């Protein structure tokens, strides 16, 4: 009798495990097909001179060509500059806006969250068209009217090397902080009130509470936003493609755009795949450094 | 109950997976119908013609071109009852990306619309079909020789041309006359760079504050359009192609430096805006219609109609007229000649190419593609899109075909177009694909970026010339470039 019961339990357990594996399989197959397989395939293509009707194996030639290509290093430098100028400022701005929103009542908070999240819902192409209009090079352009108010001559925002990168950075500064703000707001709501109460009893000022309570408690959130921000920024493509096309004189050519051009303008899929893998390795290395140096003190 | 729920969840998950997989499957709408495609069959051995489906990917070539697709498919099927023509419409924005994705996946349509300059790119991928063997002499004779050559490379005929358009410039009739320019004479006899420079400086108008309210000349040069600006001007600057007759790279000659100096000079004179490098195609047309420029580029024959339609809207107080626009009569003009060179117009020939996928197509299928391409590029179909684009058809059959609607035309512009078209030169068919590919790489990686910098006044003409020369030497060697 006892043995029969154990057998049934075992069967039930195995049966439950079976269902579990079946459910995992769905995600696993999707991951294998749409993530693992493309990565493996990209690696294989990076060793070939890809042609639709038959590719040829070229070993590490595509990697060697990439390393000796001045444009790749220029694009990498541009991407790094763009990342350094956008990611920290965007995180700081999102943090600041979240701090300004948090004292409001829930309903008002929701209104602000919706307003700040709205650009994320809009199509990137539509946003680019609006920004192209803002950066109209003639005197009638909005940005030129703003600088004209301060007595500055009208600028060729996207057409000059001096201002093209800044224009893309400005575009990033002023758009799409919605996700980061919502994440920061959720993290801020997770800080127990007792910490603020204890600080107030000790006579802490607003800035002291911010520095000694909020900033340390939000460190894991900041690390998360930093890592995802750097990954996103290194893969930036759309803004440069739509706004400047990488110009003038490659002043805004990012690695993502270079990969796109190699793949879809020159049909050099092998070189594009090699550059994609190198970009992935660079991103992984930076993420590792971020976790190593910034991920240490996140336990309280 | 719990078990039922699990089964249902798993069932839905499986459906989700199958949906994902089917979306990635190769049997999309773009693939030829495998049940009756000529790709499957061998040559026709019986007396009865084998059924076949021809697929085509086509953009909105003219205003009503895509609207006529159903009629075109029907008409083709009536002509060849054993054949089915299946046309997939694509927008101009999607066309190249859609085609390139299908080509690289090894399953392109049988026919696609491309500009003739893209042919070498597809030849290098080995995906084009030579139609020489399947096009009869009678069919070939229907096409004008100049246009026909644009779809040849070596001895192969990779498709058929649909139209030949001249990329020129165009002026506002009133402004040209105010500046004292004898535009009728220019239309017939052309002008040199010096004459042009003088004319556009007379076209500049300033307000009381000394601010320019009207430029003499504005050309779209933002991003890749700068390539058009340079190549259109280069044709009449003694640089008709990237390679000279002995296949030496020609943009290293002093003619190129002279052209670059002219390009910079027109901005420094104040005849062109200093922000030229950011002016795109839409902006410069807007500047033309709003009276902010006397001459604009690039110009197409159909711009006459666009300006006329806007004029009618202004007269009728129609709110859909371009904001702040004025009545402007478009006058077609040739580009100036530089360095004492002769006038060579930029002839843009677009048309249809024949493609193959991973499977070797049967002879019969290739023949059927030839029939379909000829059908699409001649007769009443070509007559109608040429008419809508204000172009003279390039096939005898189209010239003799009736059109659905007649559009009013400026007789002087018609004559000017005829003069420009008569000077169009056939495409070079002797340039090897590897040389052409290398030239395109220099164009994209050096010429276009440096030209943008030159227009933005960040480098001098000499610096740009040196950069292009250095890139050319790297690609073709000291012996592979023109030195003068």
Contacts between the chains, C-beta under 8 A, distances in Angstrom:
chain1	res1	chain2	res2	distance
A	19	B	6	5.4
A	19	B	10	7.3
A	22	B	10	5.5
A	22	B	13	7.7
A	23	B	9	7.4
A	23	B	10	7.2
A	23	B	13	6.7
A	26	B	13	4.3
A	26	B	14	7.7
A	26	B	16	6.9
A	26	B	17	5.8
A	29	B	17	6.0
A	30	B	17	7.0
A	30	B	20	6.5
A	33	B	20	7.3
A	33	B	21	7.6
A	33	B	24	7.4
A	34	B	20	7.8
A	50	B	104	7.9
A	51	B	125	6.0
A	51	B	126	6.7
A	52	B	103	6.0
A	52	B	104	5.1
A	52	B	105	7.1
A	52	B	106	4.7
A	52	B	125	6.0
A	52	B	127	6.2
A	52	B	358	7.3
A	53	B	106	6.7
A	53	B	125	7.5
A	53	B	126	5.5
A	53	B	127	6.6
A	53	B	358	6.2
A	71	B	445	6.3
A	135	B	278	7.7
A	136	B	278	7.9
A	136	B	283	7.6
A	137	B	273	7.7
A	137	B	275	3.4
A	137	B	277	8.0
A	137	B	278	3.8
A	137	B	279	6.8
A	138	B	273	7.0
A	138	B	275	6.1
A	139	B	211	7.7
A	154	B	275	7.2
A	156	B	274	7.1
A	156	B	275	4.5
A	156	B	277	6.4
A	156	B	278	5.3
A	156	B	456	6.0
A	157	B	278	7.0
A	158	B	222	7.8
A	158	B	278	5.3
A	159	B	222	7.0
A	159	B	275	6.3
A	159	B	276	7.8
A	159	B	277	3.5
A	159	B	278	3.6
A	159	B	452	6.8
A	159	B	455	7.1
A	159	B	456	5.2
A	160	B	277	7.5
A	160	B	456	4.7
A	160	B	458	6.9
A	161	B	453	6.6
A	161	B	456	6.9
A	161	B	458	5.5
A	162	B	458	7.9
A	244	B	223	7.2
A	245	B	223	3.9
A	245	B	224	6.2
A	246	B	449	7.5
A	247	B	223	6.5
A	247	B	448	7.2
A	247	B	449	5.5
A	247	B	452	4.4
A	248	B	277	6.2
A	248	B	449	6.5
A	248	B	452	3.5
A	248	B	453	5.1
A	248	B	455	7.8
A	248	B	456	5.4
A	248	B	458	7.0
A	249	B	449	4.4
A	249	B	450	6.2
A	249	B	452	6.1
A	249	B	453	3.9
A	249	B	458	6.8
A	249	B	459	7.4
A	250	B	449	5.0
A	261	B	444	7.2
A	264	B	97	6.9
A	264	B	100	6.0
A	265	B	444	6.5
A	266	B	437	7.6
A	266	B	440	7.6
A	266	B	441	6.5
A	266	B	444	7.7
A	267	B	100	7.5
A	267	B	104	7.1
A	267	B	121	6.9
A	267	B	124	7.6
A	267	B	125	6.3
A	269	B	104	7.1
